[in-house]
């Protein structure tokens, strides 16, 4: 199932190009996991429609939240929490946590909030499943 099938009324940016992906990888000195790369080939960022959380940061385009490159650099260099170094930060939840995926072990997805200090929460192994679970929280709020 495609991203647009899963979130049909979300706000999608145009797809990223292979060149844009290569620029982001070069800026970080890593190779993006295939699952994340494939999502960027569908769109270079998107917001879900209910709370407008930025589920997928743009690779390089900045807004008031940041891009995949700036957010990842922030967590690697400014937060200075060694446990975050293996992760590329690709989006944020409706609860203001940032999601990261291990660039070495791509089935490890975490949520991190600055209040967690030197800890993070493992939230899944599939980006799409993590997004769907977060999106389903809106149904709990509406009840």
N, C-alpha and C positions, 0 to 999 in steps of 0.2 A: 504494500500500500504506500502511495506517495505522500509526501508532506502536505501537499495541497488537498488530497483526499481526506487526510486526517484532520486538518484545520481549514475547512473550505472558506471561511470568511475572515481569516487572519489577514494582516497587512504584510505582504511580501515585497521584498526588494527584487530587482532583476537577478538572474543567476550570476554567480561569479565565473570568471574565466580561468582557464588553466594558468595563465600568466599571473593573475591576481593571487591565486592560491600559492603559486611558486614564490611570489613576493612576500607573502605572509610567512611562509615556511622559512625563507631566507632570513627574514627579520628576527625570527625566534630561534633559528638554528636547529630546527626539528622538522620531521615529516609528519603532517597531520594524519591521524588514523583514517583509514579508508571510509569508515562510516561517516565521519565528520566531513571529509572531503566530498563525499557524494551529496550530503545535505547542502553544501555550499554550491555545488553544481546545479541544484534546484533553485536556490535563492541565496543572495549575499545578505542575509539577515531577515528576521521577521518578528512581528509582535502578535501575540494571541489577541483575540477580539474582545474578551470579557474584562480583563483587568489591564490589558495592554502591556503585560510584562514582556520584556525583550528576550524571548526564548532563544533567539540566535543572533548574536552580535554580528555586525558587518565585519569582514576580515580586516579592512583598513580604514573605512569611512568612519569618521568620528561624529558623535553626537554628544549630548550631555551625559550619557552613560559611558561611552567609550567603544572601542573596537575589540575584536579578539586579540589583536596584537597588543594594544595598550593595556587592556585588563590583565592579560597574561603577564606582561612585563611588570605591571604593578604588583601582582601577587608574588612574582619571583623576586623582585628587587626591593620593593618598598615594605611589604609586609614582613619579609625576611623570616618566613616560617619554612624550614627545610622540608617539612612534609608536603608542601604545595609544589615543589619543584618538578615532580613528574607529571603535572597536570597542565593542560591547555584549557583556559577558561573561555567558554563559548556562549554562555547565556546566563540569564537570571530568572529566578522563580517569582511567583506572585508574592512570596514571603520575603523578598529582598535578599535571598541567598544567591551566590554565584555558583554555577555549575561548571565543573571541570571534568575532562576526560583524560585518562592517562595516555600519553602519546607512546608509551612502551607496552602497555597492557590495555588495549582499547575496549575491553569489556568492564573496565572499572570507571564508574562515573560517580562523582562526589558532589556534595553541596557544601559550601563554605560561607560563613558569615564572620565578619571581623570579631564578633563576640565569642567565637569558638576558640580564639587564640591559636594554639598549636595543634588543634584537633580538626577533623572534618568528619562528615557523615557519608558513608557509602549509601547511595540512593538507587543503584541499579546497574544493569549491564547493557541496556539499550537506551539510546537517547530518546527515541520516539516514545518508549514506554515511560520514561521519566517525565517527559512533557505531558503525556496523557494523564498520568497520575496527578500531576500538579494542576492541570486544567480541570480535572474532576473535583478538585477541592472547591471550586466555585459552586458546584451543585450542593455541597454540604452547607455552604454559607447561605445559599438561597432558601434552604429548608427551614 
